[in-house]
Amino acid sequence: MSAAPAEIAKNATIMDWPEGGSNTDPFATAPAPDNQWVVSPGHVMVLFPDPKALDAYPADPKAGGPWVMWRGTPYAHLMVPVSTSKTATMAMK
């Protein structure tokens, strides 16, 4: 891994990610059949000191609310959409 979890935490912010990213692999650079590529609406990333707190949330970005991105990795965090005009979409490859 090239970035420590603390480095990721320092960069948590509201953002728009027009090109998308993997919902399962923090280091993926392009869509693949197994990496759940997602184009996220504007969101806040919420980081928890205890990753067990994320167990209460789904990992599905299409669930209609907050979801866990990168579950099971040291980079797992909660994605909380802030846009009422856009919802997450999954890229097809």
WOHU-V929600 format. One line per field, one symbol per residue. phi: phi as a letter, one per 20 degrees, with the letter a starting at -180 (. if undefined). psi: psi as a letter, one per 20 degrees, with the letter a starting at -180 (. if undefined). A space follows every 50 residues. Layout:
phi->???
psi->???
This chain:
phi->.ecfgfffffdfafbddfenafedcfdfdbfbgddlfcdefgbdedddfd ffffffdfdefefnafbedmgndfdgbeedfdeeeccfcdfdc
psi->qipqhhhghijprprpmhiarpihoijqiqqqhjjlppoqrqrpppppho ihhihiqrjoijikbqqppkqjrijprppoqipiiqrqqpqp.
